[in-house]
Each structure stands twice: as structure tokens, then as C-alpha cells.
């Protein structure tokens, strides 16, 4: 691991410290987890954008998925 220095406003530090205390963890561990989750969120967003672009470029054919309709089970 590498040590880095960050500048944060006081209010954010207080909020983080409050959560860190509740979770019985450290600022570093909390920050690592938060950064990993945010990176995963951005990766997911990017993949969703690529999927949407793909469907816009190559939209599904009229009955492309109709073969599966009888296989679906909808619970009301």
C-alpha cells in the first residue's frame, strides 16, 4: 500500500469520523472501501452506456425475444 495525503473539509471529516466510530474501523479502511464502491459504480455506468449505445446502433429485431415469452414466469 501507498500512503497519500488528502485535503478534506472539516464537515466531511466529522461525518467520516462518526461513521468510522460506528463501524469500528479506520479512516483509511473506510476511504478505501468508499473509493472501491465509487469506482465500481462508475464502471457499471460506463458498461450500461455501452450497452445502450449498442442497442441503439443494433436494435433487436421485432420478434427477437418472443421465443422466450412462454418460458417466462411472472409472479403477481
Residue, then its C-alpha position, 0 to 999 in steps of 0.5 A: x500500500x501507498x500512503x497519500x495525503x488528502x485535503x478534506x473539509x472539516x464537515x466531511x471529516x466529522x461525518x467520516x469520523x462518526x461513521x468510522x466510530x460506528x463501524x469500528x474501523x479506520x479512516x483509511x479502511x473506510x476511504x478505501x472501501x468508499x473509493x472501491x464502491x465509487x469506482x465500481x459504480x462508475x464502471x457499471x455506468x460506463x458498461x450500461x452506456x455501452x450497452x445502450x449505445x449498442x442497442x441503439x446502433x443494433x436494435x433487436x429485431x421485432x420478434x427477437x425475444x418472443x421465443x422466450x415469452x412462454x418460458x417466462x414466469x411472472x409472479x403477481 
